[in-house]
Amino acid sequence: MLFAFLCTDKPSHLNVRMDTRPAHLDHLNKLNAEGTLKMAGPFLDDEGKPNGSLVIVEAEDMAAARALAEADPYYQAGLFETVEVKPYNWVFNKPEA
């Protein structure tokens, strides 16, 4: 089952994002190599600066998806103000379709 992580950064935490980015990318690269990561990228503010994240993963259930979200170095560094984990149904432009 697919799950979307909708993450919103805390205000004035761009420095936390940038400092933690290498570990975050390592984490996503590991998930990608395992076939767990389906897509990911930052949300941008009006100035083009990252201010949140969208991550879509495959997981067995909500608990497993939540564990993946909480394992992200951004989450562990306290970057996010909110993290929503929602079941997701990829309908259009799905690579396997």
HELIX and SHEET records of a PDB file:
HELIX    1   1 LEU A   14  GLU A   34  1                                  21    
HELIX    2   2 MET A   62  ALA A   71  1                                  10    
HELIX    3   3 PRO A   73  GLN A   76  1                                   4    
SHEET    1   A 4 LEU A  37  LEU A  44  0                                        
SHEET    2   A 4 PRO A  50  GLU A  58 -1                                        
SHEET    3   A 4 LEU A   2  ASP A   9 -1                                        
SHEET    4   A 4 PHE A  80  TYR A  88 -1                                        
END                                                                             
